[in-house]
Amino acid sequence: MSWPLYVRVVSPLSIHNRYSDADIAAVYRVIYERRDMRHFLPDPIAPELLGRLLAAAHHAPSVGFMQPWRFIRVRCPTLRVQLHHLVEQERLLTAKALHEREDSFMKLKVEGILECAEVLVAALCDQREQHIFGRRTLPEMDLASLSCAIQNLWLAARAEGLGMGWVSLFAPEAIKSLLAMPSDSHPVAVLCIGHVSTFYDQPLLQQEGWAERQAIDDLVFENFWNTPPCR
């Protein structure tokens, strides 16, 4: 099975609802050119641009329309340094847990908290147990909803020429304490956003030889688990 990046195939049923070819190509382009960035320039981001990115995040789909996302903009330099310290602590612990890959991991740049223009902590809201629409048997759908918001922000940032990096190396309780978050909220990501000199040609971990992108044919099944699609 082949999975082309973008091929123009127009169905009579969708022709009245589809975007122009140029708009469709732009959507696919931003998806494929998005990168998890670690290297940033210090130049500030215009307030109206940051506002557009947050609005894009806020227009993500959410299960039961619960909108569980919360974003904390960390502007205080002291807080940034403390946040960086928490990430560095977890980086060292993660390296130890990787055993034989410890040295390789320590050579990777895993964040840009002190270099980027903006730092956002993306979190799940408090009192989430009140939302059971779509979550009664799948409570993790609030996390899925927040992930959609992060992806919206990421794609919007790339389209605007800004880089973004998702940092997940931290102890959630430590960040909650640092940022005075409610006990039943939950930090999910530290997002580094800023101008960059260039975007990586490939995902950084692939570029550094840490891992390769898996073949999509190995991840798509038909009818039953691990049953490949008919060709």
C-alpha positions as CSV (number, residue, x, y, z in Angstrom):
1,M,0.0,0.0,0.0
2,S,1.3,3.4,-0.8
3,W,0.5,6.5,1.2
4,P,1.3,9.7,-0.9
5,L,1.8,13.0,0.8
6,Y,-0.9,14.7,-1.3
7,V,-2.6,13.6,-4.4
8,R,-5.5,15.4,-5.9
9,V,-8.4,13.0,-5.9
10,V,-11.8,14.9,-6.0
11,S,-14.9,13.0,-5.0
12,P,-18.2,14.4,-6.4
13,L,-19.6,14.2,-2.9
14,S,-16.9,16.4,-1.4
15,I,-16.3,18.9,-4.3
16,H,-18.6,21.6,-2.8
17,N,-17.0,21.3,0.7
18,R,-13.3,21.0,-0.2
19,Y,-10.8,23.8,0.0
20,S,-8.8,25.0,-3.0
21,D,-5.8,22.8,-4.1
22,A,-3.4,25.5,-2.8
23,D,-5.1,25.5,0.6
24,I,-5.1,21.7,0.8
25,A,-1.5,21.5,-0.1
26,A,-0.7,24.1,2.6
27,V,-2.4,21.9,5.2
28,Y,-0.4,18.8,4.3
29,R,2.8,20.9,4.0
30,V,2.5,22.2,7.6
31,I,1.8,18.7,8.9
32,Y,4.9,17.2,7.2
33,E,7.2,20.1,8.0
34,R,6.3,20.4,11.7
35,R,9.3,19.7,13.9
36,D,9.9,19.3,17.6
37,M,12.4,22.2,18.0
38,R,15.1,22.5,20.6
39,H,17.2,25.4,19.2
40,F,15.7,29.0,19.3
41,L,16.5,32.6,18.8
42,P,15.8,35.0,21.6
43,D,13.7,37.5,19.6
44,P,10.3,38.2,21.2
45,I,7.0,37.0,19.7
46,A,4.5,39.8,18.9
47,P,1.5,39.6,21.3
48,E,-1.1,39.4,18.5
49,L,0.8,36.4,17.0
50,L,0.9,34.6,20.4
51,G,-2.8,35.4,20.6
52,R,-3.5,33.7,17.3
53,L,-1.6,30.6,18.4
54,L,-3.6,30.3,21.6
55,A,-6.8,30.8,19.8
56,A,-5.9,28.0,17.4
57,A,-5.2,25.8,20.4
58,H,-8.5,26.8,22.0
59,H,-10.4,25.7,18.8
60,A,-9.3,22.1,19.1
61,P,-11.9,19.4,19.4
62,S,-12.6,18.1,22.9
63,V,-14.6,15.1,24.1
64,G,-17.9,16.3,25.5
65,F,-16.8,19.8,24.6
66,M,-15.2,19.9,28.0
67,Q,-12.2,22.0,26.9
68,P,-9.8,20.6,29.5
69,W,-6.8,22.6,28.4
70,R,-5.2,25.2,30.5
71,F,-2.0,27.2,29.5
72,I,0.3,28.9,32.0
73,R,2.5,31.5,30.3
74,V,5.8,31.5,32.3
75,R,7.2,35.0,31.9
76,C,9.1,35.4,35.2
77,P,12.9,34.7,34.6
78,T,13.3,33.2,38.0
79,L,10.4,30.7,37.4
80,R,12.0,29.8,34.0
81,V,15.3,29.0,35.7
82,Q,13.5,26.9,38.3
83,L,11.5,25.1,35.6
84,H,14.7,24.4,33.7
85,H,16.2,23.0,36.9
86,L,13.2,20.6,37.3
87,V,13.6,19.4,33.7
88,E,17.3,18.9,34.1
89,Q,16.8,16.8,37.2
90,E,14.5,14.5,35.3
91,R,16.8,14.4,32.3
92,L,19.6,13.0,34.6
93,L,17.2,10.4,36.1
94,T,16.0,9.4,32.6
95,A,19.5,9.0,31.4
96,K,20.3,6.6,34.3
97,A,17.1,4.6,33.5
98,L,18.2,4.1,29.9
99,H,21.3,2.1,31.1
100,E,23.3,1.4,27.9
101,R,21.9,4.3,26.0
102,E,22.7,6.8,28.8
103,D,25.6,8.4,27.0
104,S,23.7,8.8,23.8
105,F,20.8,10.3,25.6
106,M,23.0,12.8,27.4
107,K,24.3,14.1,24.1
108,L,20.8,15.0,22.9
109,K,19.4,18.5,23.4
110,V,16.0,18.0,24.9
111,E,14.7,21.5,25.6
112,G,15.1,25.2,25.0
113,I,13.5,26.7,28.1
114,L,16.1,29.3,28.7
115,E,16.5,30.3,25.0
116,C,13.0,30.5,23.5
117,A,10.8,33.5,23.4
118,E,7.8,31.9,25.2
119,V,7.3,29.1,27.6
120,L,3.8,27.7,28.1
121,V,2.9,24.9,30.5
122,A,0.0,22.9,29.1
123,A,-2.1,21.3,31.7
124,L,-5.4,19.5,32.3
125,C,-7.9,21.4,34.3
126,D,-9.1,20.7,37.8
127,Q,-12.4,19.1,38.7
128,R,-12.2,16.9,35.6
129,E,-14.2,14.1,37.3
130,Q,-17.3,16.2,36.8
131,H,-17.1,15.6,33.0
132,I,-18.3,12.1,32.1
133,F,-19.6,12.8,28.6
134,G,-17.3,10.5,26.5
135,R,-15.1,9.8,29.5
136,R,-17.2,7.3,31.6
137,T,-15.2,4.3,30.2
138,L,-12.3,6.3,28.7
139,P,-11.3,8.9,31.3
140,E,-8.1,9.5,29.4
141,M,-10.0,11.3,26.7
142,D,-9.3,14.6,28.5
143,L,-5.7,14.0,27.8
144,A,-6.5,13.3,24.1
145,S,-8.4,16.5,24.0
146,L,-5.5,18.5,25.4
147,S,-3.1,16.8,22.9
148,C,-5.3,18.0,20.1
149,A,-5.0,21.6,21.4
150,I,-1.2,21.2,21.6
151,Q,-1.1,19.9,18.0
152,N,-3.3,22.8,16.8
153,L,-0.9,25.3,18.4
154,W,2.1,23.4,17.0
155,L,0.8,23.5,13.4
156,A,-0.2,27.1,13.7
157,A,3.2,28.0,15.0
158,R,4.9,26.2,12.1
159,A,2.7,28.0,9.6
160,E,3.6,31.3,11.2
161,G,7.3,30.4,10.9
162,L,7.8,29.8,14.6
163,G,9.4,26.7,16.2
164,M,7.9,24.8,19.0
165,G,9.2,22.0,21.3
166,W,7.3,19.7,23.6
167,V,9.2,18.9,26.8
168,S,7.9,16.1,29.0
169,L,10.9,15.5,31.2
170,F,9.6,16.6,34.6
171,A,7.9,15.5,37.8
172,P,4.3,16.7,37.5
173,E,4.0,17.3,41.3
174,A,7.1,19.5,41.3
175,I,5.7,21.7,38.5
176,K,2.3,21.9,40.2
177,S,4.0,23.1,43.4
178,L,6.2,25.6,41.5
179,L,3.3,27.1,39.6
180,A,0.7,27.0,42.4
181,M,-1.6,24.7,40.4
182,P,-4.7,23.0,42.0
183,S,-4.1,19.5,43.4
184,D,-6.4,17.9,40.9
185,S,-5.0,19.6,37.9
186,H,-2.2,17.9,35.9
187,P,0.7,19.4,33.9
188,V,1.3,17.5,30.7
189,A,3.8,19.5,28.6
190,V,6.3,22.4,28.8
191,L,6.0,24.1,25.4
192,C,9.0,26.1,24.2
193,I,8.0,28.5,21.4
194,G,10.1,31.0,19.5
195,H,11.8,32.1,16.3
196,V,14.4,29.8,14.8
197,S,17.2,30.2,12.3
198,T,16.1,27.1,10.4
199,F,13.9,24.1,10.9
200,Y,15.4,20.6,11.0
201,D,15.3,18.6,7.8
202,Q,14.1,15.6,9.7
203,P,12.8,15.1,13.2
204,L,15.7,15.8,15.6
205,L,15.8,12.3,17.1
206,Q,15.8,10.8,13.7
207,Q,18.5,13.2,12.6
208,E,20.6,12.3,15.6
209,G,20.2,8.6,15.0
210,W,18.1,7.9,18.1
211,A,15.1,6.4,16.3
212,E,13.6,6.1,12.8
213,R,10.0,6.7,11.7
214,Q,8.2,3.4,11.5
215,A,6.6,2.3,8.2
216,I,2.9,3.2,8.2
217,D,2.1,-0.1,6.5
218,D,3.2,-1.8,9.8
219,L,0.8,0.3,11.8
220,V,-2.4,0.1,9.8
221,F,-4.6,-3.0,10.3
222,E,-7.8,-4.2,8.7
223,N,-10.7,-5.6,10.6
224,F,-8.5,-7.3,13.2
225,W,-5.4,-6.5,15.2
226,N,-2.1,-7.2,13.3
227,T,-4.0,-8.1,10.1
228,P,-2.6,-6.0,7.2
229,P,-5.0,-4.3,4.8
230,C,-5.9,-6.0,1.6
231,R,-3.9,-4.9,-1.3
